[in-house]
């Protein structure tokens, strides 16, 4: 499951393997609904510096663009740069969103799953609601780097953007953080905030005077992923969600046009989606004796800890290839996955073939749906990438690349120096990026 948890508090606005596809022929773009209160003439007269907007559409596979449901996204792809993008392993939401803004793989940035534990904090567990800075502190996100450099940022939802990064939680302080850095403006995730409200928040931030206007912004949409889990990637639910988020992209473009605000839009997904079924389940208790292990996580992959003293018995049955499943010691996983050495990862790791699930026991009732977390080079896990704006040429189709390269690209767009010790680089984009005022 990759949705953020519903927040109990009210929304607060605080200051302070490729997946080959051919882009479809463009259908006429339906005019986006005007942004409430926008007025083009006085605002458009201002000469505005381009801003960078990073947009995540959770769970959006690039082949969704071929369904004739996405006039706005397809137009962006035709007017800019597109590519199939490989997620980092594991192809889960929080690990990949943190990779996209740090340029590090999960094994290095520490957000190794959507839920995990850390031996240095016994009795605690990371969940998608965790905002204690120590969970996130191994890698600096780009909005922190930008704020330190004097670049104003604003995040309309992004995993980790509500964290006072680098700070410490004040004991008994009701989640007050001492010494941390957040975006200048950010909003606590709340799934009930609809697409219109999310887009209008971006536009409202950009209405500010130049001295108070953010230069880097993020925007997050979750409904495509939610629909994919519920119905699978080929379901009517996904098609409806794809159409809805495309309309939101059209609203964003209309709002930017009304402001006369040039923007480099970088539209990404964190992962793809594979169809699942109760007919494709491997029970974990068929791979090893339950008396030998404690299961930590199941689903597209399973992680385990051995019962003390049972390591040899567990390894004898568990390790190696099984029908539809491969199991390793975590530190001996295939090097291409770039995963398994972070101390937060449990000692044993089993990965299912895409579309299969590893569950504690055989399911008692039939089910069907979709999920992700599989091998990051599997075609079904490939993620969307589109970039359009003054920095990008039109109609360019790039070779597949890894999502660790997105953060270095964002640094170029924002004007930050190249990061040190990153797992990615801006190499896929160097030959195509345009300098300010340059035309190609």
C-alpha positions as CSV (number, residue, x, y, z in Angstrom):
1,X,0.0,0.0,0.0
2,X,1.5,3.3,-1.0
3,X,-1.0,5.9,0.1
4,X,-0.1,8.4,2.7
5,X,-2.2,7.8,5.9
6,X,-5.1,10.2,6.4
7,X,-3.9,12.9,8.8
8,X,-5.9,13.3,12.0
9,X,-5.2,17.0,12.1
10,X,-6.8,19.6,9.9
11,X,-4.8,20.8,6.9
12,X,-2.2,23.3,8.0
13,X,-0.5,25.8,5.8
14,X,2.7,26.8,7.6
15,X,5.0,29.6,6.6
16,X,8.4,29.6,7.3
17,X,14.4,-2.9,-18.6
18,X,12.7,-0.1,-20.0
19,X,9.0,0.1,-20.6
20,X,8.8,0.9,-24.3
21,X,5.9,2.8,-25.6
22,X,5.1,5.2,-28.4
23,X,3.5,8.5,-27.4
24,X,-0.1,8.7,-28.7
25,X,-1.3,11.1,-31.4
26,X,-2.5,14.2,-29.6
27,X,-6.2,14.8,-29.4
28,X,-7.6,18.3,-29.0
29,X,-7.0,19.6,-25.5
30,X,-10.1,20.4,-23.6
31,X,-9.8,23.9,-22.1
32,X,-8.9,23.6,-18.4
33,X,-11.3,25.2,-15.9
34,X,-10.1,28.8,-15.1
35,X,-8.4,29.2,-11.8
36,X,-10.7,31.0,-9.4
37,X,-9.8,34.7,-9.0
38,X,-7.2,34.7,-11.8
39,X,-6.7,37.8,-13.9
40,X,-4.4,37.6,-16.8
41,X,-3.8,41.2,-17.9
42,X,-2.1,42.9,-14.9
43,X,-0.2,39.8,-13.8
44,X,1.0,38.7,-17.2
45,X,2.5,42.1,-17.8
46,X,5.2,41.3,-15.2
47,X,8.4,39.8,-16.6
48,X,8.7,36.7,-14.5
49,X,11.6,34.4,-13.9
50,X,10.9,30.7,-14.7
51,X,10.1,28.5,-11.7
52,X,10.6,24.8,-11.4
53,X,7.6,22.6,-10.4
54,X,8.2,18.9,-9.6
55,X,4.9,17.0,-10.0
56,X,4.5,13.4,-8.8
57,X,1.6,11.3,-10.1
58,X,1.9,8.3,-7.9
59,X,1.7,4.9,-9.7
60,X,1.5,6.4,-13.2
61,X,2.9,4.0,-15.8
62,X,4.1,5.7,-19.0
63,X,1.9,3.4,-21.2
64,X,-1.2,5.1,-19.6
65,X,-0.5,7.9,-22.1
66,X,-1.6,5.5,-24.9
67,X,-5.2,5.3,-23.7
68,X,-6.4,8.5,-25.3
69,X,-7.3,9.8,-21.8
70,X,-4.5,12.4,-21.3
71,X,-4.7,15.3,-23.7
72,X,-2.7,17.6,-21.4
73,X,0.0,15.2,-20.4
74,X,0.4,14.0,-24.0
75,X,0.7,17.6,-25.1
76,X,3.4,18.2,-22.5
77,X,5.3,15.2,-23.7
78,X,5.1,16.4,-27.3
79,X,6.2,19.9,-26.4
80,X,9.0,18.7,-24.2
81,X,11.1,15.7,-23.2
82,X,9.9,12.3,-22.2
83,X,11.4,8.9,-21.3
84,X,10.7,5.7,-19.6
85,X,12.2,6.0,-16.1
86,X,13.4,3.1,-13.9
87,X,12.4,3.4,-10.2
88,X,14.9,2.5,-7.5
89,X,14.5,-0.8,-5.7
90,X,12.3,-1.5,-4.0
91,X,9.7,0.1,-6.2
92,X,7.7,1.5,-3.3
93,X,6.3,5.0,-2.8
94,X,8.3,6.5,0.1
95,X,11.7,5.1,-0.9
96,X,11.3,6.4,-4.5
97,X,9.9,9.8,-3.6
98,X,12.9,10.3,-1.3
99,X,15.2,9.1,-4.1
100,X,13.7,11.6,-6.5
101,X,14.6,14.6,-4.2
102,X,18.0,13.3,-2.9
103,X,19.6,11.5,-5.8
104,X,20.4,8.5,-3.6
105,X,19.1,5.0,-3.8
106,X,17.1,3.8,-0.7
107,X,20.0,1.7,0.5
108,X,21.9,4.9,1.0
109,X,19.2,7.5,2.0
110,X,17.7,5.2,4.6
111,X,14.0,5.2,3.7
112,X,14.2,1.6,2.7
113,X,10.5,0.7,2.7
114,X,7.1,2.2,3.4
115,X,7.4,0.7,6.9
116,X,10.5,-0.5,8.8
117,X,12.3,-0.5,12.1
118,X,15.7,0.8,13.3
119,X,17.8,-1.0,15.9
120,X,18.9,2.4,17.3
121,X,15.3,3.2,18.1
122,X,13.9,0.0,19.7
123,X,10.2,-0.2,20.1
124,X,9.5,2.3,17.3
125,X,8.5,1.8,13.7
126,X,8.7,4.0,10.7
127,X,5.3,4.5,9.0
128,X,4.1,6.8,6.3
129,X,3.1,9.2,9.0
130,X,6.5,9.4,10.7
131,X,8.0,12.9,10.8
132,X,10.7,12.4,13.5
133,X,13.8,13.8,11.8
134,X,16.1,10.9,12.7
135,X,14.3,8.6,10.2
136,X,15.1,10.9,7.3
137,X,18.5,12.4,8.3
138,X,20.8,10.3,6.1
139,X,20.1,12.3,3.0
140,X,19.4,16.0,2.5
141,X,16.4,16.7,0.2
142,X,16.6,19.3,-2.5
143,X,14.3,21.8,-0.8
144,X,16.6,21.9,2.2
145,X,19.6,22.4,-0.1
146,X,17.7,25.2,-1.9
147,X,16.6,26.9,1.3
148,X,20.2,26.9,2.6
149,X,21.2,28.6,-0.7
150,X,18.6,31.3,-0.3
151,X,16.2,29.8,-2.9
152,X,12.6,29.9,-1.6
153,X,10.7,26.6,-1.9
154,X,7.1,25.4,-1.4
155,X,5.7,21.9,-1.3
156,X,2.1,21.0,-1.9
157,X,2.6,17.5,-0.5
158,X,5.7,15.3,-0.9
159,X,6.8,12.4,1.3
160,X,9.1,13.9,3.9
161,X,8.5,17.6,3.1
162,X,6.7,18.1,6.4
163,X,9.8,16.9,8.3
164,X,12.0,19.4,10.2
165,X,15.1,17.9,8.4
166,X,18.3,17.9,10.4
167,X,16.5,18.9,13.7
168,X,15.6,17.0,16.8
169,X,12.2,16.3,18.2
170,X,11.6,18.2,21.4
171,X,10.6,15.8,24.2
172,X,7.0,16.3,25.1
173,X,6.8,19.1,22.6
174,X,3.8,17.8,20.6
175,X,6.0,17.1,17.5
176,X,7.8,20.4,17.8
177,X,11.2,20.2,16.1
178,X,14.3,22.1,17.2
179,X,16.8,23.3,14.7
180,X,15.3,21.6,11.6
181,X,14.9,23.0,8.0
182,X,11.6,22.7,6.1
183,X,10.4,24.3,2.9
184,X,9.4,27.9,3.3
185,X,5.8,26.9,2.7
186,X,4.5,23.4,3.0
187,X,1.2,21.5,3.7
188,X,0.6,18.4,5.8
189,X,-0.7,15.6,3.6
190,X,-4.4,15.1,3.8
191,X,-6.0,12.8,1.2
192,X,-9.3,14.7,1.4
193,X,-7.6,17.8,-0.2
194,X,-8.8,17.5,-3.8
195,X,-6.9,18.0,-7.0
196,X,-8.3,21.5,-7.6
197,X,-7.3,22.6,-4.1
198,X,-3.8,21.2,-4.6
199,X,-3.3,23.0,-7.9
200,X,-4.8,26.3,-6.7
201,X,-2.4,26.3,-3.7
202,X,0.5,26.2,-6.2
203,X,-1.0,29.1,-8.2
204,X,-1.7,31.1,-5.0
205,X,1.9,30.8,-3.9
206,X,3.0,32.0,-7.4
207,X,0.7,35.1,-7.1
208,X,3.0,36.5,-4.5
209,X,5.3,39.4,-5.2
210,X,8.6,38.4,-6.7
211,X,10.5,38.7,-3.4
212,X,8.2,36.3,-1.7
213,X,7.5,33.9,-4.5
214,X,8.9,30.4,-4.4
215,X,11.3,29.3,-7.2
216,X,10.9,25.6,-6.6
217,X,7.6,23.9,-5.9
218,X,6.3,20.3,-5.6
219,X,2.9,18.9,-6.2
220,X,1.6,15.4,-5.5
221,X,-1.4,13.4,-6.8
222,X,-2.3,10.0,-5.3
223,X,-5.4,8.8,-7.1
224,X,-3.9,6.8,-9.9
225,X,-2.0,4.7,-7.4
226,X,-5.1,4.3,-5.2
227,X,-7.1,3.1,-8.2
228,X,-4.3,0.8,-9.4
229,X,-4.3,-1.0,-6.0
230,X,-8.1,-1.3,-6.0
231,X,-8.7,-2.5,-9.5
232,X,-5.4,-3.2,-11.2
233,X,-3.6,-1.3,-13.9
234,X,-6.1,-2.1,-16.6
235,X,-9.2,-1.3,-14.6
236,X,-11.9,1.4,-15.3
237,X,-10.9,2.9,-11.9
238,X,-7.4,3.6,-13.2
239,X,-8.8,5.1,-16.4
240,X,-11.0,7.4,-14.5
241,X,-8.1,8.5,-12.2
242,X,-5.8,9.0,-15.2
243,X,-8.4,11.3,-16.8
244,X,-8.9,13.2,-13.5
245,X,-5.2,13.9,-12.9
246,X,-4.8,14.9,-16.5
247,X,-7.5,17.5,-16.0
248,X,-5.6,18.7,-12.9
249,X,-2.5,19.1,-15.1
250,X,-4.5,21.2,-17.5
251,X,-5.7,23.4,-14.6
252,X,-2.1,23.9,-13.5
253,X,-1.1,25.0,-17.0
254,X,-4.1,27.3,-17.3
255,X,-3.2,28.9,-13.9
256,X,0.4,29.4,-15.0
257,X,-0.7,31.0,-18.2
258,X,-3.1,33.4,-16.4
259,X,-0.2,34.5,-14.3
260,X,2.2,34.8,-17.2
261,X,4.4,32.5,-15.2
262,X,7.0,30.5,-17.2
263,X,7.7,27.2,-15.5
264,X,9.9,24.1,-16.1
265,X,7.5,21.3,-15.3
266,X,9.1,18.0,-14.3
267,X,6.3,15.4,-14.1
268,X,7.3,12.0,-12.7
269,X,5.9,8.9,-11.1
270,X,7.5,6.9,-8.3
271,X,6.8,3.4,-9.8
272,X,4.4,1.5,-12.0
273,X,1.8,-1.1,-11.2
274,X,1.3,-4.8,-11.8
275,X,-2.0,-6.8,-11.7
276,X,-2.3,-9.2,-8.8
277,X,-4.7,-12.1,-8.0
278,X,-5.3,-14.7,-5.3
279,X,-4.4,-17.2,-8.0
280,X,-0.8,-15.9,-8.0
281,X,0.2,-16.3,-4.3
282,X,3.2,-18.1,-2.8
283,X,2.6,-18.8,0.9
284,X,5.7,-18.1,2.9
285,X,5.0,-21.1,5.1
286,X,5.6,-23.2,2.0
287,X,9.1,-21.9,1.6
288,X,10.3,-22.3,5.2
289,X,9.1,-23.6,8.6
290,X,7.3,-20.8,10.5
291,X,9.0,-21.9,13.7
292,X,12.3,-20.7,12.1
293,X,11.4,-17.1,11.3
294,X,9.5,-14.0,12.1
295,X,8.0,-12.3,9.1
296,X,8.6,-8.5,8.9
297,X,6.8,-7.7,5.7
298,X,5.0,-9.5,2.9
299,X,3.5,-8.7,-0.5
300,X,5.5,-8.3,-3.7
301,X,8.5,-9.1,-1.5
302,X,8.9,-10.6,2.0
303,X,11.5,-9.8,4.7
304,X,12.3,-12.0,7.6
305,X,14.3,-12.4,10.7
306,X,15.5,-15.8,11.9
307,X,14.4,-17.0,15.3
308,X,17.7,-16.9,17.3
309,X,19.5,-20.2,16.9
310,X,17.4,-21.2,13.9
311,X,19.5,-19.4,11.2
312,X,21.0,-22.6,9.7
313,X,17.6,-24.3,9.5
314,X,16.0,-21.3,7.9
315,X,18.7,-20.8,5.3
316,X,18.7,-24.4,4.3
317,X,15.1,-24.2,3.2
318,X,14.7,-20.6,2.3
319,X,17.7,-19.4,0.3
320,X,17.8,-19.8,-3.5
321,X,15.3,-20.0,-6.3
322,X,11.7,-21.2,-5.9
323,X,8.8,-21.2,-8.3
324,X,8.0,-17.5,-8.8
325,X,10.3,-16.4,-5.9
326,X,14.0,-15.8,-5.2
327,X,15.3,-15.6,-1.6
328,X,18.7,-14.2,-0.4
329,X,20.5,-13.0,2.6
330,X,19.9,-9.3,2.3
331,X,23.6,-8.6,2.0
332,X,23.9,-11.0,-0.9
333,X,21.2,-9.6,-3.1
334,X,22.0,-9.0,-6.8
335,X,24.3,-6.0,-7.1
336,X,22.2,-4.4,-9.8
337,X,19.4,-3.9,-7.2
338,X,21.7,-1.6,-5.2
339,X,20.0,-2.8,-2.0
340,X,20.5,-4.9,1.0
341,X,23.3,-3.3,3.0
342,X,21.4,-0.7,5.0
343,X,21.2,-1.8,8.6
344,X,17.4,-1.1,8.6
345,X,16.9,-3.9,6.1
346,X,16.0,-7.3,7.7
347,X,18.5,-10.1,7.2
348,X,16.5,-12.2,4.7
349,X,14.8,-11.0,1.6
350,X,12.5,-12.9,-0.8
351,X,11.3,-11.2,-4.1
352,X,8.4,-12.4,-6.1
353,X,8.0,-12.5,-9.8
354,X,6.0,-9.5,-11.0
355,X,2.3,-10.1,-10.5
356,X,2.9,-12.7,-7.8
357,X,2.6,-12.1,-4.0
358,X,4.4,-13.7,-1.1
359,X,1.9,-13.9,1.8
360,X,2.1,-15.4,5.2
361,X,-0.4,-18.0,4.3
362,X,-2.6,-19.0,1.4
363,X,-5.5,-16.5,1.1
364,X,-8.9,-17.8,2.3
365,X,-10.9,-15.6,-0.1
366,X,-10.3,-14.7,-3.7
367,X,-9.1,-11.2,-4.6
368,X,-7.7,-9.2,-7.5
369,X,-6.1,-5.8,-7.7
370,X,-2.7,-4.3,-8.2
371,X,0.6,-3.6,-6.4
372,X,4.2,-2.6,-6.9
373,X,7.5,-3.3,-5.1
374,X,8.8,-5.7,-7.7
375,X,12.2,-5.8,-9.5
376,X,12.8,-2.2,-10.7
377,X,13.7,-3.3,-14.2
378,X,10.4,-5.2,-14.7
379,X,8.4,-3.4,-17.4
380,X,5.3,-3.1,-15.2
381,X,7.3,-1.0,-12.7
382,X,8.5,1.6,-15.2
383,X,7.6,5.2,-14.2
384,X,6.4,8.3,-16.1
385,X,8.9,11.1,-16.9
386,X,8.0,14.3,-18.8
387,X,9.8,17.6,-18.6
388,X,8.6,20.7,-20.4
389,X,9.4,24.4,-20.2
390,X,11.9,27.0,-21.2
391,X,14.9,24.7,-20.3
392,X,13.7,21.9,-22.5
393,X,13.5,21.3,-26.3
394,X,10.3,20.0,-27.9
395,X,9.7,16.5,-29.0
396,X,12.7,14.8,-27.5
397,X,12.5,11.1,-26.5
398,X,15.3,10.0,-24.2
399,X,16.6,6.6,-23.6
400,X,15.5,4.9,-20.3
401,X,17.3,6.2,-17.2
402,X,17.3,5.7,-13.5
403,X,15.3,8.0,-11.2
404,X,18.4,8.9,-9.2
405,X,19.1,11.3,-12.1
406,X,16.1,13.5,-11.4
407,X,17.6,15.3,-8.3
408,X,20.7,16.3,-10.3
409,X,18.5,17.6,-13.1
410,X,16.5,19.7,-10.5
411,X,19.7,21.1,-9.2
412,X,20.5,22.4,-12.7
413,X,17.1,23.9,-13.1
414,X,17.2,25.6,-9.8
415,X,20.7,26.8,-10.1
416,X,22.3,24.8,-7.3
417,X,25.8,23.3,-7.6
418,X,26.2,19.7,-8.5
419,X,25.7,17.4,-5.5
420,X,28.5,15.5,-4.0
421,X,28.4,11.7,-3.5
422,X,25.1,11.2,-5.3
423,X,24.1,7.9,-6.9
424,X,22.8,9.8,-10.0
425,X,23.9,12.5,-12.3
426,X,22.5,14.9,-14.9
427,X,24.2,13.0,-17.7
428,X,20.9,12.0,-19.4
429,X,20.0,15.6,-19.8
430,X,23.2,17.5,-20.5
431,X,23.0,17.5,-24.2
432,X,19.5,18.8,-24.3
433,X,19.2,21.4,-21.5
434,X,18.9,24.9,-22.8
435,X,20.4,27.8,-21.0
436,X,18.3,30.9,-20.2
437,X,17.5,32.7,-23.4
438,X,18.8,29.9,-25.7
439,X,16.7,28.4,-28.4
440,X,17.0,25.1,-30.1
